[in-house]
Amino acid sequence: MLEAGNGHEALKICEQTSGPLHLVLADVMLPNMTAFELASRVASIRSDPKVLFMSSFSSYALKHHGAVGEDTPLLQKPFTAQMLAERVRETLGS
């Protein structure tokens, strides 16, 4: 597991990591950029990681405002370790 404090740090990690990256877990509301911008920029430099978004906003509110689509992998806060593990498995399996 690699940790970043913001989107720019996450991009730097993605650029500098030579091994595989399986998953990017990002809050919808990141400092310096949106999680969707991060996901787009990660995809432009690496093809391997899938992205799982998390948010304390309801999925209805996020979908209503166009922040996420119907098929966007989303983990609602608060969540348990078991819920996180399940969503990670689902996201990696798809």
C-alpha positions in Angstrom: 0.0 0.0 0.0 1.3 3.4 -0.9 -0.1 6.6 0.7 -0.5 10.1 -0.7 -1.6 13.2 1.0 -3.2 14.8 -2.1 -3.7 14.2 -5.8 -0.3 15.6 -6.9 1.5 13.3 -4.5 -0.6 10.4 -5.8 0.4 11.2 -9.4 4.1 11.4 -8.4 3.8 7.9 -6.8 2.2 6.5 -9.9 4.9 8.0 -12.1 7.8 6.7 -9.9 6.5 3.3 -9.0 7.9 0.6 -11.3 5.9 -2.3 -10.1 2.2 -2.9 -10.7 -0.5 -0.7 -9.2 -3.7 -2.6 -8.8 -6.0 0.0 -7.2 -6.3 3.7 -6.5 -8.6 4.5 -3.6 -9.4 8.2 -3.7 -11.9 10.4 -1.9 -14.2 12.3 -4.3 -13.1 15.6 -2.6 -9.2 15.7 -2.8 -7.0 18.7 -2.0 -5.7 20.3 -5.2 -7.9 18.3 -7.7 -10.9 16.1 -7.9 -10.7 12.4 -7.7 -12.0 12.2 -11.2 -9.2 14.4 -12.5 -6.8 12.2 -10.6 -8.3 9.1 -12.1 -8.0 10.6 -15.6 -4.4 11.7 -15.1 -3.4 8.3 -13.7 -5.0 6.5 -16.7 -2.9 8.7 -19.0 0.4 7.5 -17.4 -0.6 3.9 -16.3 -3.0 1.4 -17.6 -3.0 -1.0 -14.7 -4.8 0.5 -11.7 -8.5 0.5 -11.3 -10.1 3.3 -9.3 -12.4 3.1 -6.3 -13.9 6.4 -5.1 -15.1 7.1 -1.6 -17.3 9.9 -0.3 -19.4 10.9 2.7 -21.9 12.4 0.2 -24.8 10.1 -0.7 -24.5 8.2 -3.9 -27.9 9.8 -4.9 -26.4 13.4 -4.4 -23.3 12.5 -6.3 -25.2 11.0 -9.2 -27.8 13.8 -9.2 -25.1 16.4 -9.6 -23.2 14.4 -12.2 -20.2 13.7 -10.0 -20.4 10.0 -10.5 -22.1 7.7 -13.0 -24.2 4.6 -12.4 -21.2 2.3 -12.9 -18.7 4.3 -10.9 -17.2 2.2 -8.1 -18.1 4.1 -5.0 -17.6 3.4 -1.3 -19.9 5.4 1.1 -18.4 6.7 4.3 -18.4 5.8 7.0 -17.4 2.2 6.3 -16.0 -0.8 8.1 -12.9 -2.7 7.2 -15.1 -5.5 5.9 -17.1 -3.1 3.7 -13.8 -1.8 2.3 -12.5 -5.2 1.6 -15.7 -6.2 -0.2 -15.6 -3.1 -2.4 -11.9 -3.6 -3.2 -12.6 -7.2 -4.2 -15.6 -6.1 -6.4 -13.6 -3.3 -8.0 -10.6 -5.5 -8.8 -12.7 -8.3 -10.0 -14.6 -6.2 -12.6 
